[in-house]
């Protein structure tokens, strides 16, 4: 998860629009939108103000605290990612990278329920 994803997540929690954030920073909305989509880098002068707007510590703008990442890979249906969990269902592999025991247990429970339906 990159900075842009974090900005979008934080903004959605606050219910601010991209325009609201851009106005608070005195920048164009497109500039802010490009940060969220990671089309351009954030100038360092705006980072402290973003943390202030979202009421978070600076490090929270950059943290990757995602515990589960799920991707569908139809093209490459015979492989799973190293270190991940692959489940083949028809022609789709669901590839997961799980970084903690608690999340692993929850995913396992859900997969067991799903696989028991067949």
Biopython code that builds the backbone (N, CA, C, O; Angstrom):
import numpy as np
from Bio.PDB.StructureBuilder import StructureBuilder

atoms = [
    (1, "UNK", "N", (0.861, -1.159, 0.000)),
    (1, "UNK", "CA", (0.000, 0.000, 0.000)),
    (1, "UNK", "C", (0.905, 1.218, 0.000)),
    (1, "UNK", "O", (1.781, 1.341, 0.856)),
    (2, "UNK", "N", (0.701, 2.121, -0.955)),
    (2, "UNK", "CA", (1.531, 3.300, -1.039)),
    (2, "UNK", "C", (0.903, 4.497, -0.359)),
    (2, "UNK", "O", (-0.188, 4.422, 0.206)),
    (3, "UNK", "N", (1.618, 5.594, -0.430)),
    (3, "UNK", "CA", (1.155, 6.831, 0.184)),
    (3, "UNK", "C", (-0.192, 7.256, -0.395)),
    (3, "UNK", "O", (-1.071, 7.702, 0.342)),
    (4, "UNK", "N", (-0.356, 7.120, -1.703)),
    (4, "UNK", "CA", (-1.617, 7.507, -2.336)),
    (4, "UNK", "C", (-2.794, 6.726, -1.789)),
    (4, "UNK", "O", (-3.858, 7.291, -1.536)),
    (5, "UNK", "N", (-2.609, 5.439, -1.608)),
    (5, "UNK", "CA", (-3.667, 4.596, -1.048)),
    (5, "UNK", "C", (-3.987, 5.039, 0.374)),
    (5, "UNK", "O", (-5.152, 5.089, 0.769)),
    (6, "UNK", "N", (-2.947, 5.359, 1.140)),
    (6, "UNK", "CA", (-3.163, 5.835, 2.510)),
    (6, "UNK", "C", (-3.918, 7.157, 2.511)),
    (6, "UNK", "O", (-4.818, 7.357, 3.326)),
    (7, "UNK", "N", (-3.556, 8.062, 1.603)),
    (7, "UNK", "CA", (-4.265, 9.345, 1.531)),
    (7, "UNK", "C", (-5.745, 9.126, 1.239)),
    (7, "UNK", "O", (-6.613, 9.741, 1.858)),
    (8, "UNK", "N", (-6.015, 8.244, 0.292)),
    (8, "UNK", "CA", (-7.406, 7.983, -0.076)),
    (8, "UNK", "C", (-8.180, 7.366, 1.094)),
    (8, "UNK", "O", (-9.321, 7.741, 1.364)),
    (9, "UNK", "N", (-7.547, 6.421, 1.778)),
    (9, "UNK", "CA", (-8.179, 5.770, 2.932)),
    (9, "UNK", "C", (-8.453, 6.792, 4.036)),
    (9, "UNK", "O", (-9.545, 6.824, 4.603)),
    (10, "UNK", "N", (-7.465, 7.617, 4.332)),
    (10, "UNK", "CA", (-7.638, 8.629, 5.378)),
    (10, "UNK", "C", (-8.696, 9.651, 4.990)),
    (10, "UNK", "O", (-9.501, 10.067, 5.823)),
    (11, "UNK", "N", (-8.692, 10.051, 3.736)),
    (11, "UNK", "CA", (-9.678, 11.038, 3.275)),
    (11, "UNK", "C", (-11.088, 10.473, 3.376)),
    (11, "UNK", "O", (-12.017, 11.177, 3.774)),
    (12, "UNK", "N", (-11.250, 9.193, 3.014)),
    (12, "UNK", "CA", (-12.592, 8.607, 3.079)),
    (12, "UNK", "C", (-13.084, 8.495, 4.527)),
    (12, "UNK", "O", (-14.285, 8.582, 4.783)),
    (13, "UNK", "N", (-12.161, 8.304, 5.468)),
    (13, "UNK", "CA", (-12.540, 8.263, 6.883)),
    (13, "UNK", "C", (-13.037, 9.616, 7.365)),
    (13, "UNK", "O", (-13.933, 9.689, 8.206)),
    (14, "UNK", "N", (-12.459, 10.685, 6.833)),
    (14, "UNK", "CA", (-12.818, 12.035, 7.276)),
    (14, "UNK", "C", (-14.000, 12.599, 6.513)),
    (14, "UNK", "O", (-14.558, 13.622, 6.909)),
    (15, "UNK", "N", (-14.390, 11.952, 5.431)),
    (15, "UNK", "CA", (-15.495, 12.393, 4.567)),
    (15, "UNK", "C", (-15.177, 13.675, 3.795)),
    (15, "UNK", "O", (-16.076, 14.317, 3.252)),
    (16, "UNK", "N", (-13.872, 14.049, 3.748)),
    (16, "UNK", "CA", (-13.473, 15.188, 2.927)),
    (16, "UNK", "C", (-13.461, 14.778, 1.459)),
    (16, "UNK", "O", (-13.192, 13.622, 1.133)),
    (17, "UNK", "N", (-13.749, 15.714, 0.593)),
    (17, "UNK", "CA", (-13.586, 15.468, -0.848)),
    (17, "UNK", "C", (-12.143, 15.804, -1.225)),
    (17, "UNK", "O", (-11.415, 16.419, -0.445)),
    (18, "UNK", "N", (-11.744, 15.401, -2.412)),
    (18, "UNK", "CA", (-10.422, 15.785, -2.896)),
    (18, "UNK", "C", (-10.317, 17.303, -2.942)),
    (18, "UNK", "O", (-9.272, 17.866, -2.617)),
    (19, "UNK", "N", (-11.392, 17.963, -3.344)),
    (19, "UNK", "CA", (-11.393, 19.433, -3.419)),
    (19, "UNK", "C", (-11.208, 20.042, -2.033)),
    (19, "UNK", "O", (-10.486, 21.028, -1.886)),
    (20, "UNK", "N", (-11.851, 19.468, -1.015)),
    (20, "UNK", "CA", (-11.702, 19.971, 0.358)),
    (20, "UNK", "C", (-10.233, 19.949, 0.783)),
    (20, "UNK", "O", (-9.717, 20.925, 1.327)),
    (21, "UNK", "N", (-9.573, 18.824, 0.526)),
    (21, "UNK", "CA", (-8.163, 18.697, 0.914)),
    (21, "UNK", "C", (-7.307, 19.666, 0.105)),
    (21, "UNK", "O", (-6.431, 20.337, 0.651)),
    (22, "UNK", "N", (-7.564, 19.732, -1.191)),
    (22, "UNK", "CA", (-6.803, 20.647, -2.054)),
    (22, "UNK", "C", (-6.959, 22.084, -1.570)),
    (22, "UNK", "O", (-5.981, 22.831, -1.535)),
    (23, "UNK", "N", (-8.160, 22.479, -1.200)),
    (23, "UNK", "CA", (-8.399, 23.835, -0.701)),
    (23, "UNK", "C", (-7.612, 24.101, 0.586)),
    (23, "UNK", "O", (-7.047, 25.181, 0.759)),
    (24, "UNK", "N", (-7.578, 23.117, 1.484)),
    (24, "UNK", "CA", (-6.844, 23.278, 2.737)),
    (24, "UNK", "C", (-5.344, 23.436, 2.491)),
    (24, "UNK", "O", (-4.641, 24.068, 3.278)),
    (25, "UNK", "N", (-4.861, 22.852, 1.386)),
    (25, "UNK", "CA", (-3.440, 22.922, 1.047)),
    (25, "UNK", "C", (-3.122, 24.054, 0.069)),
    (25, "UNK", "O", (-1.960, 24.293, -0.258)),
    (26, "UNK", "N", (-4.158, 24.742, -0.391)),
    (26, "UNK", "CA", (-3.997, 25.795, -1.408)),
    (26, "UNK", "C", (-3.337, 25.264, -2.684)),
    (26, "UNK", "O", (-2.427, 25.882, -3.236)),
    (27, "UNK", "N", (-3.819, 24.109, -3.134)),
    (27, "UNK", "CA", (-3.343, 23.514, -4.385)),
    (27, "UNK", "C", (-4.547, 23.174, -5.251)),
    (27, "UNK", "O", (-5.694, 23.245, -4.809)),
    (28, "UNK", "N", (-4.267, 22.810, -6.473)),
    (28, "UNK", "CA", (-5.312, 22.403, -7.407)),
    (28, "UNK", "C", (-5.803, 20.999, -7.057)),
    (28, "UNK", "O", (-5.011, 20.168, -6.614)),
    (29, "UNK", "N", (-7.083, 20.722, -7.245)),
    (29, "UNK", "CA", (-7.631, 19.396, -6.957)),
    (29, "UNK", "C", (-6.931, 18.311, -7.761)),
    (29, "UNK", "O", (-6.715, 17.210, -7.254)),
    (30, "UNK", "N", (-6.576, 18.604, -9.007)),
    (30, "UNK", "CA", (-5.912, 17.608, -9.860)),
    (30, "UNK", "C", (-4.561, 17.211, -9.262)),
    (30, "UNK", "O", (-4.161, 16.049, -9.333)),
    (31, "UNK", "N", (-3.872, 18.169, -8.683)),
    (31, "UNK", "CA", (-2.591, 17.864, -8.030)),
    (31, "UNK", "C", (-2.810, 16.860, -6.907)),
    (31, "UNK", "O", (-2.089, 15.868, -6.798)),
    (32, "UNK", "N", (-3.812, 17.125, -6.073)),
    (32, "UNK", "CA", (-4.098, 16.206, -4.979)),
    (32, "UNK", "C", (-4.537, 14.840, -5.519)),
    (32, "UNK", "O", (-4.098, 13.808, -5.012)),
    (33, "UNK", "N", (-5.382, 14.826, -6.526)),
    (33, "UNK", "CA", (-5.852, 13.569, -7.124)),
    (33, "UNK", "C", (-4.664, 12.757, -7.648)),
    (33, "UNK", "O", (-4.644, 11.531, -7.532)),
    (34, "UNK", "N", (-3.685, 13.444, -8.219)),
    (34, "UNK", "CA", (-2.487, 12.753, -8.715)),
    (34, "UNK", "C", (-1.681, 12.134, -7.580)),
    (34, "UNK", "O", (-1.035, 11.105, -7.775)),
    (35, "UNK", "N", (-1.709, 12.739, -6.409)),
    (35, "UNK", "CA", (-1.036, 12.132, -5.254)),
    (35, "UNK", "C", (-1.744, 10.857, -4.844)),
    (35, "UNK", "O", (-1.098, 9.843, -4.576)),
    (36, "UNK", "N", (-3.072, 10.899, -4.795)),
    (36, "UNK", "CA", (-3.833, 9.705, -4.401)),
    (36, "UNK", "C", (-3.643, 8.567, -5.400)),
    (36, "UNK", "O", (-3.560, 7.402, -5.010)),
    (37, "UNK", "N", (-3.574, 8.899, -6.668)),
    (37, "UNK", "CA", (-3.408, 7.863, -7.691)),
    (37, "UNK", "C", (-1.939, 7.527, -7.924)),
    (37, "UNK", "O", (-1.607, 6.681, -8.754)),
    (38, "UNK", "N", (-1.066, 8.205, -7.180)),
    (38, "UNK", "CA", (0.375, 8.007, -7.266)),
    (38, "UNK", "C", (0.919, 8.289, -8.660)),
    (38, "UNK", "O", (1.892, 7.680, -9.106)),
    (39, "UNK", "N", (0.263, 9.231, -9.335)),
    (39, "UNK", "CA", (0.745, 9.690, -10.643)),
    (39, "UNK", "C", (1.880, 10.699, -10.461)),
    (39, "UNK", "O", (2.710, 10.872, -11.352)),
    (40, "UNK", "N", (1.911, 11.363, -9.304)),
    (40, "UNK", "CA", (3.008, 12.280, -8.999)),
    (40, "UNK", "C", (3.316, 12.203, -7.513)),
    (40, "UNK", "O", (2.477, 11.797, -6.708)),
    (41, "UNK", "N", (4.530, 12.598, -7.166)),
    (41, "UNK", "CA", (4.970, 12.552, -5.771)),
    (41, "UNK", "C", (4.500, 13.787, -5.015)),
    (41, "UNK", "O", (4.314, 14.862, -5.586)),
    (42, "UNK", "N", (4.319, 13.600, -3.732)),
    (42, "UNK", "CA", (3.922, 14.703, -2.859)),
    (42, "UNK", "C", (5.164, 15.512, -2.527)),
    (42, "UNK", "O", (6.187, 14.946, -2.142)),
    (43, "UNK", "N", (5.087, 16.819, -2.672)),
    (43, "UNK", "CA", (6.202, 17.670, -2.263)),
    (43, "UNK", "C", (6.284, 17.647, -0.742)),
    (43, "UNK", "O", (5.268, 17.704, -0.050)),
    (44, "UNK", "N", (7.492, 17.565, -0.243)),
    (44, "UNK", "CA", (7.708, 17.390, 1.196)),
    (44, "UNK", "C", (7.076, 18.495, 2.039)),
    (44, "UNK", "O", (6.715, 18.254, 3.191)),
    (45, "UNK", "N", (6.936, 19.683, 1.497)),
    (45, "UNK", "CA", (6.354, 20.791, 2.265)),
    (45, "UNK", "C", (4.904, 20.528, 2.659)),
    (45, "UNK", "O", (4.407, 21.129, 3.612)),
    (46, "UNK", "N", (4.205, 19.623, 1.925)),
    (46, "UNK", "CA", (2.791, 19.356, 2.198)),
    (46, "UNK", "C", (2.572, 18.204, 3.179)),
    (46, "UNK", "O", (1.471, 18.041, 3.704)),
    (47, "UNK", "N", (3.596, 17.415, 3.427)),
    (47, "UNK", "CA", (3.430, 16.217, 4.249)),
    (47, "UNK", "C", (2.989, 16.548, 5.679)),
    (47, "UNK", "O", (2.038, 15.936, 6.165)),
    (48, "UNK", "N", (3.637, 17.486, 6.367)),
    (48, "UNK", "CA", (3.155, 17.798, 7.728)),
    (48, "UNK", "C", (1.718, 18.317, 7.744)),
    (48, "UNK", "O", (0.953, 17.995, 8.653)),
    (49, "UNK", "N", (1.355, 19.105, 6.763)),
    (49, "UNK", "CA", (-0.003, 19.651, 6.709)),
    (49, "UNK", "C", (-1.020, 18.529, 6.466)),
    (49, "UNK", "O", (-2.107, 18.548, 7.043)),
    (50, "UNK", "N", (-0.677, 17.557, 5.620)),
    (50, "UNK", "CA", (-1.575, 16.415, 5.389)),
    (50, "UNK", "C", (-1.800, 15.642, 6.686)),
    (50, "UNK", "O", (-2.928, 15.259, 6.999)),
    (51, "UNK", "N", (-0.723, 15.416, 7.438)),
    (51, "UNK", "CA", (-0.862, 14.708, 8.719)),
    (51, "UNK", "C", (-1.763, 15.500, 9.661)),
    (51, "UNK", "O", (-2.571, 14.922, 10.389)),
    (52, "UNK", "N", (-1.623, 16.806, 9.644)),
    (52, "UNK", "CA", (-2.458, 17.662, 10.487)),
    (52, "UNK", "C", (-3.930, 17.590, 10.059)),
    (52, "UNK", "O", (-4.819, 17.468, 10.902)),
    (53, "UNK", "N", (-4.179, 17.664, 8.764)),
    (53, "UNK", "CA", (-5.551, 17.612, 8.242)),
    (53, "UNK", "C", (-6.226, 16.296, 8.635)),
    (53, "UNK", "O", (-7.384, 16.281, 9.051)),
    (54, "UNK", "N", (-5.484, 15.192, 8.496)),
    (54, "UNK", "CA", (-6.051, 13.872, 8.779)),
    (54, "UNK", "C", (-5.930, 13.476, 10.252)),
    (54, "UNK", "O", (-6.402, 12.419, 10.670)),
    (55, "UNK", "N", (-5.281, 14.358, 11.031)),
    (55, "UNK", "CA", (-5.097, 14.118, 12.460)),
    (55, "UNK", "C", (-4.407, 12.786, 12.732)),
    (55, "UNK", "O", (-4.865, 11.976, 13.538)),
    (56, "UNK", "N", (-3.278, 12.585, 12.027)),
    (56, "UNK", "CA", (-2.470, 11.376, 12.192)),
    (56, "UNK", "C", (-1.006, 11.790, 12.357)),
    (56, "UNK", "O", (-0.633, 12.931, 12.084)),
    (57, "UNK", "N", (-0.200, 10.854, 12.802)),
    (57, "UNK", "CA", (1.238, 11.085, 12.846)),
    (57, "UNK", "C", (1.787, 10.971, 11.428)),
    (57, "UNK", "O", (1.203, 10.300, 10.577)),
    (58, "UNK", "N", (2.910, 11.629, 11.186)),
    (58, "UNK", "CA", (3.517, 11.598, 9.845)),
    (58, "UNK", "C", (3.705, 10.169, 9.333)),
    (58, "UNK", "O", (3.428, 9.881, 8.169)),
    (59, "UNK", "N", (4.176, 9.280, 10.205)),
    (59, "UNK", "CA", (4.462, 7.915, 9.770)),
    (59, "UNK", "C", (3.225, 7.194, 9.244)),
    (59, "UNK", "O", (3.342, 6.293, 8.414)),
    (60, "UNK", "N", (2.034, 7.584, 9.721)),
    (60, "UNK", "CA", (0.807, 6.932, 9.264)),
    (60, "UNK", "C", (0.505, 7.211, 7.793)),
    (60, "UNK", "O", (-0.236, 6.465, 7.154)),
    (61, "UNK", "N", (1.076, 8.277, 7.265)),
    (61, "UNK", "CA", (0.899, 8.563, 5.842)),
    (61, "UNK", "C", (1.672, 7.558, 4.985)),
    (61, "UNK", "O", (1.341, 7.338, 3.820)),
    (62, "UNK", "N", (2.711, 6.948, 5.581)),
    (62, "UNK", "CA", (3.615, 6.085, 4.819)),
    (62, "UNK", "C", (3.540, 4.620, 5.212)),
    (62, "UNK", "O", (4.126, 3.772, 4.539)),
    (63, "UNK", "N", (2.829, 4.306, 6.290)),
    (63, "UNK", "CA", (2.798, 2.931, 6.784)),
    (63, "UNK", "C", (2.050, 2.004, 5.839)),
    (63, "UNK", "O", (1.086, 2.391, 5.180)),
    (64, "UNK", "N", (2.526, 0.782, 5.799)),
    (64, "UNK", "CA", (1.846, -0.267, 5.059)),
    (64, "UNK", "C", (1.360, -1.274, 6.090)),
    (64, "UNK", "O", (2.036, -2.266, 6.362)),
    (65, "UNK", "N", (0.182, -1.019, 6.665)),
    (65, "UNK", "CA", (-0.334, -1.892, 7.714)),
    (65, "UNK", "C", (-1.344, -2.906, 7.184)),
    (65, "UNK", "O", (-2.111, -3.496, 7.944)),
    (66, "UNK", "N", (-1.328, -3.093, 5.881)),
    (66, "UNK", "CA", (-2.251, -4.048, 5.279)),
    (66, "UNK", "C", (-1.850, -5.452, 5.698)),
    (66, "UNK", "O", (-0.701, -5.852, 5.509)),
    (67, "UNK", "N", (-2.778, -6.198, 6.262)),
    (67, "UNK", "CA", (-2.476, -7.523, 6.767)),
    (67, "UNK", "C", (-2.801, -8.618, 5.767)),
    (67, "UNK", "O", (-2.198, -9.691, 5.800)),
    (68, "UNK", "N", (-3.744, -8.355, 4.885)),
    (68, "UNK", "CA", (-4.125, -9.344, 3.877)),
    (68, "UNK", "C", (-4.191, -8.654, 2.532)),
    (68, "UNK", "O", (-4.800, -7.594, 2.389)),
    (69, "UNK", "N", (-3.558, -9.269, 1.550)),
    (69, "UNK", "CA", (-3.628, -8.740, 0.190)),
    (69, "UNK", "C", (-4.166, -9.857, -0.693)),
    (69, "UNK", "O", (-3.625, -10.963, -0.700)),
    (70, "UNK", "N", (-5.213, -9.576, -1.424)),
    (70, "UNK", "CA", (-5.834, -10.590, -2.269)),
    (70, "UNK", "C", (-5.789, -10.119, -3.710)),
    (70, "UNK", "O", (-6.151, -8.984, -4.020)),
    (71, "UNK", "N", (-5.338, -11.011, -4.592)),
    (71, "UNK", "CA", (-5.349, -10.684, -6.009)),
    (71, "UNK", "C", (-5.929, -11.857, -6.777)),
    (71, "UNK", "O", (-5.698, -13.011, -6.415)),
    (72, "UNK", "N", (-6.671, -11.579, -7.823)),
    (72, "UNK", "CA", (-7.171, -12.615, -8.712)),
    (72, "UNK", "C", (-6.274, -12.650, -9.935)),
    (72, "UNK", "O", (-5.950, -11.613, -10.514)),
    (73, "UNK", "N", (-5.878, -13.849, -10.317)),
    (73, "UNK", "CA", (-4.966, -13.986, -11.440)),
    (73, "UNK", "C", (-5.525, -15.030, -12.399)),
    (73, "UNK", "O", (-5.266, -16.223, -12.246)),
    (74, "UNK", "N", (-6.283, -14.581, -13.379)),
    (74, "UNK", "CA", (-6.898, -15.491, -14.338)),
    (74, "UNK", "C", (-5.880, -15.953, -15.378)),
    (74, "UNK", "O", (-5.926, -17.100, -15.823)),
    (75, "UNK", "N", (-4.972, -15.079, -15.761)),
    (75, "UNK", "CA", (-3.985, -15.378, -16.794)),
    (75, "UNK", "C", (-3.065, -16.526, -16.382)),
    (75, "UNK", "O", (-2.800, -17.432, -17.171)),
    (76, "UNK", "N", (-2.584, -16.481, -15.144)),
    (76, "UNK", "CA", (-1.578, -17.420, -14.685)),
    (76, "UNK", "C", (-2.224, -18.398, -13.714)),
    (76, "UNK", "O", (-1.977, -18.341, -12.509)),
    (77, "UNK", "N", (-3.044, -19.286, -14.234)),
    (77, "UNK", "CA", (-3.890, -20.096, -13.374)),
    (77, "UNK", "C", (-3.206, -21.319, -12.773)),
    (77, "UNK", "O", (-3.841, -22.064, -12.028)),
    (78, "UNK", "N", (-1.929, -21.546, -13.077)),
    (78, "UNK", "CA", (-1.243, -22.709, -12.529)),
    (78, "UNK", "C", (-0.259, -22.363, -11.412)),
    (78, "UNK", "O", (0.388, -23.262, -10.874)),
    (79, "UNK", "N", (-0.129, -21.090, -11.052)),
    (79, "UNK", "CA", (0.871, -20.703, -10.065)),
    (79, "UNK", "C", (0.241, -19.889, -8.954)),
    (79, "UNK", "O", (-0.755, -19.194, -9.156)),
    (80, "UNK", "N", (0.833, -19.987, -7.791)),
    (80, "UNK", "CA", (0.462, -19.100, -6.691)),
    (80, "UNK", "C", (1.719, -18.368, -6.269)),
    (80, "UNK", "O", (2.829, -18.824, -6.544)),
    (81, "UNK", "N", (1.556, -17.256, -5.613)),
    (81, "UNK", "CA", (2.700, -16.455, -5.187)),
    (81, "UNK", "C", (3.471, -17.150, -4.084)),
    (81, "UNK", "O", (2.885, -17.819, -3.232)),
    (82, "UNK", "N", (4.774, -16.994, -4.099)),
    (82, "UNK", "CA", (5.611, -17.565, -3.054)),
    (82, "UNK", "C", (5.220, -16.972, -1.717)),
    (82, "UNK", "O", (5.082, -15.756, -1.584)),
    (83, "UNK", "N", (5.042, -17.827, -0.732)),
    (83, "UNK", "CA", (4.695, -17.360, 0.590)),
    (83, "UNK", "C", (3.227, -17.039, 0.752)),
    (83, "UNK", "O", (2.798, -16.675, 1.847)),
    (84, "UNK", "N", (2.456, -17.160, -0.290)),
    (84, "UNK", "CA", (1.028, -16.852, -0.216)),
    (84, "UNK", "C", (0.213, -18.121, -0.114)),
    (84, "UNK", "O", (0.766, -19.213, 0.021)),
    (85, "UNK", "N", (-1.072, -17.986, -0.175)),
    (85, "UNK", "CA", (-1.990, -19.120, -0.164)),
    (85, "UNK", "C", (-2.740, -19.087, -1.472)),
    (85, "UNK", "O", (-3.342, -18.067, -1.806)),
    (86, "UNK", "N", (-2.723, -20.172, -2.224)),
    (86, "UNK", "CA", (-3.442, -20.198, -3.479)),
    (86, "UNK", "C", (-4.609, -21.160, -3.399)),
    (86, "UNK", "O", (-4.466, -22.265, -2.877)),
    (87, "UNK", "N", (-5.740, -20.764, -3.900)),
    (87, "UNK", "CA", (-6.918, -21.621, -3.929)),
    (87, "UNK", "C", (-7.424, -21.610, -5.356)),
    (87, "UNK", "O", (-7.786, -20.554, -5.874)),
    (88, "UNK", "N", (-7.455, -22.762, -5.999)),
    (88, "UNK", "CA", (-7.939, -22.802, -7.368)),
    (88, "UNK", "C", (-9.412, -23.166, -7.355)),
    (88, "UNK", "O", (-9.809, -24.190, -6.799)),
    (89, "UNK", "N", (-10.204, -22.325, -7.965)),
    (89, "UNK", "CA", (-11.649, -22.541, -8.063)),
    (89, "UNK", "C", (-12.006, -22.287, -9.509)),
    (89, "UNK", "O", (-12.039, -21.135, -9.941)),
    (90, "UNK", "N", (-12.269, -23.317, -10.257)),
    (90, "UNK", "CA", (-12.499, -23.142, -11.680)),
    (90, "UNK", "C", (-11.209, -22.735, -12.354)),
    (90, "UNK", "O", (-10.219, -23.465, -12.298)),
    (91, "UNK", "N", (-11.208, -21.595, -12.982)),
    (91, "UNK", "CA", (-10.019, -21.115, -13.671)),
    (91, "UNK", "C", (-9.391, -19.904, -12.999)),
    (91, "UNK", "O", (-8.539, -19.237, -13.586)),
    (92, "UNK", "N", (-9.806, -19.619, -11.780)),
    (92, "UNK", "CA", (-9.294, -18.436, -11.089)),
    (92, "UNK", "C", (-8.511, -18.875, -9.865)),
    (92, "UNK", "O", (-8.966, -19.718, -9.092)),
    (93, "UNK", "N", (-7.338, -18.300, -9.699)),
    (93, "UNK", "CA", (-6.566, -18.521, -8.478)),
    (93, "UNK", "C", (-6.695, -17.272, -7.631)),
    (93, "UNK", "O", (-6.510, -16.156, -8.117)),
    (94, "UNK", "N", (-7.007, -17.465, -6.385)),
    (94, "UNK", "CA", (-7.035, -16.354, -5.450)),
    (94, "UNK", "C", (-5.722, -16.427, -4.691)),
    (94, "UNK", "O", (-5.459, -17.397, -3.980)),
    (95, "UNK", "N", (-4.907, -15.408, -4.840)),
    (95, "UNK", "CA", (-3.580, -15.386, -4.254)),
    (95, "UNK", "C", (-3.576, -14.423, -3.086)),
    (95, "UNK", "O", (-3.931, -13.255, -3.248)),
    (96, "UNK", "N", (-3.179, -14.890, -1.907)),
    (96, "UNK", "CA", (-3.205, -14.051, -0.715)),
    (96, "UNK", "C", (-1.842, -14.013, -0.060)),
    (96, "UNK", "O", (-1.139, -15.021, 0.006)),
    (97, "UNK", "N", (-1.481, -12.849, 0.420)),
    (97, "UNK", "CA", (-0.293, -12.708, 1.243)),
    (97, "UNK", "C", (-0.803, -12.286, 2.616)),
    (97, "UNK", "O", (-1.398, -11.220, 2.771)),
    (98, "UNK", "N", (-0.560, -13.130, 3.598)),
    (98, "UNK", "CA", (-1.097, -12.904, 4.936)),
    (98, "UNK", "C", (0.078, -12.698, 5.877)),
    (98, "UNK", "O", (1.002, -13.510, 5.915)),
    (99, "UNK", "N", (0.041, -11.609, 6.637)),
    (99, "UNK", "CA", (1.209, -11.245, 7.431)),
    (99, "UNK", "C", (1.057, -11.429, 8.936)),
    (99, "UNK", "O", (1.962, -11.059, 9.685)),
    (100, "UNK", "N", (-0.056, -11.987, 9.403)),
    (100, "UNK", "CA", (-0.164, -12.233, 10.836)),
    (100, "UNK", "C", (-1.085, -13.423, 11.093)),
    (100, "UNK", "O", (-1.948, -13.743, 10.275)),
    (101, "UNK", "N", (-0.888, -14.074, 12.241)),
    (101, "UNK", "CA", (-1.628, -15.294, 12.600)),
    (101, "UNK", "C", (-3.127, -15.076, 12.702)),
    (101, "UNK", "O", (-3.903, -15.917, 12.249)),
    (102, "UNK", "N", (-3.547, -13.966, 13.285)),
    (102, "UNK", "CA", (-4.969, -13.696, 13.471)),
    (102, "UNK", "C", (-5.677, -13.621, 12.118)),
    (102, "UNK", "O", (-6.745, -14.205, 11.934)),
    (103, "UNK", "N", (-5.079, -12.902, 11.182)),
    (103, "UNK", "CA", (-5.680, -12.793, 9.848)),
    (103, "UNK", "C", (-5.699, -14.148, 9.156)),
    (103, "UNK", "O", (-6.660, -14.483, 8.463)),
    (104, "UNK", "N", (-4.634, -14.928, 9.345)),
    (104, "UNK", "CA", (-4.570, -16.258, 8.745)),
    (104, "UNK", "C", (-5.722, -17.126, 9.250)),
    (104, "UNK", "O", (-6.362, -17.826, 8.465)),
    (105, "UNK", "N", (-5.983, -17.084, 10.539)),
    (105, "UNK", "CA", (-7.077, -17.882, 11.108)),
    (105, "UNK", "C", (-8.424, -17.474, 10.528)),
    (105, "UNK", "O", (-9.241, -18.326, 10.179)),
    (106, "UNK", "N", (-8.654, -16.161, 10.424)),
    (106, "UNK", "CA", (-9.924, -15.680, 9.883)),
    (106, "UNK", "C", (-10.101, -16.091, 8.423)),
    (106, "UNK", "O", (-11.183, -16.520, 8.022)),
    (107, "UNK", "N", (-9.043, -15.961, 7.638)),
    (107, "UNK", "CA", (-9.123, -16.333, 6.224)),
    (107, "UNK", "C", (-9.354, -17.829, 6.094)),
    (107, "UNK", "O", (-10.156, -18.269, 5.270)),
    (108, "UNK", "N", (-8.658, -18.607, 6.902)),
    (108, "UNK", "CA", (-8.826, -20.062, 6.852)),
    (108, "UNK", "C", (-10.271, -20.449, 7.155)),
    (108, "UNK", "O", (-10.845, -21.294, 6.468)),
    (109, "UNK", "N", (-10.859, -19.835, 8.179)),
    (109, "UNK", "CA", (-12.262, -20.115, 8.525)),
    (109, "UNK", "C", (-13.188, -19.807, 7.354)),
    (109, "UNK", "O", (-14.062, -20.608, 7.022)),
    (110, "UNK", "N", (-12.996, -18.645, 6.730)),
    (110, "UNK", "CA", (-13.843, -18.247, 5.606)),
    (110, "UNK", "C", (-13.651, -19.170, 4.406)),
    (110, "UNK", "O", (-14.618, -19.533, 3.736)),
    (111, "UNK", "N", (-12.403, -19.547, 4.139)),
    (111, "UNK", "CA", (-12.144, -20.462, 3.019)),
    (111, "UNK", "C", (-12.775, -21.831, 3.285)),
    (111, "UNK", "O", (-13.353, -22.440, 2.384)),
    (112, "UNK", "N", (-12.662, -22.304, 4.519)),
    (112, "UNK", "CA", (-13.270, -23.592, 4.865)),
    (112, "UNK", "C", (-14.777, -23.556, 4.646)),
    (112, "UNK", "O", (-15.352, -24.510, 4.123)),
    (113, "UNK", "N", (-15.423, -22.454, 5.047)),
    (113, "UNK", "CA", (-16.869, -22.312, 4.825)),
    (113, "UNK", "C", (-17.185, -22.327, 3.337)),
    (113, "UNK", "O", (-18.112, -23.007, 2.896)),
    (114, "UNK", "N", (-16.414, -21.579, 2.571)),
    (114, "UNK", "CA", (-16.637, -21.472, 1.130)),
    (114, "UNK", "C", (-16.441, -22.822, 0.442)),
    (114, "UNK", "O", (-17.245, -23.214, -0.404)),
    (115, "UNK", "N", (-15.378, -23.524, 0.803)),
    (115, "UNK", "CA", (-15.078, -24.799, 0.153)),
    (115, "UNK", "C", (-16.057, -25.896, 0.565)),
    (115, "UNK", "O", (-16.278, -26.838, -0.195)),
    (116, "UNK", "N", (-16.641, -25.787, 1.747)),
    (116, "UNK", "CA", (-17.629, -26.761, 2.207)),
    (116, "UNK", "C", (-18.961, -26.633, 1.477)),
    (116, "UNK", "O", (-19.772, -27.558, 1.518)),
    (117, "UNK", "N", (-19.202, -25.504, 0.810)),
    (117, "UNK", "CA", (-20.459, -25.277, 0.083)),
    (117, "UNK", "C", (-20.551, -26.152, -1.163)),
    (117, "UNK", "O", (-21.651, -26.443, -1.631)),
    (118, "UNK", "N", (-19.422, -26.570, -1.700)),
    (118, "UNK", "CA", (-19.428, -27.331, -2.971)),
    (118, "UNK", "C", (-19.838, -28.731, -2.807)),
    (118, "UNK", "O", (-19.887, -29.478, -3.783)),
]
sb = StructureBuilder()
sb.init_structure("model")
sb.init_model(0)
sb.init_chain("A")
sb.init_seg("    ")
for serial, (resi, resn, name, xyz) in enumerate(atoms, 1):
    if name == "N":
        sb.init_residue(resn, " ", resi, " ")
    sb.init_atom(name, np.array(xyz, "f"), 0.0, 1.0, " ", f" {name:<3s}", serial, name[0])
structure = sb.get_structure()
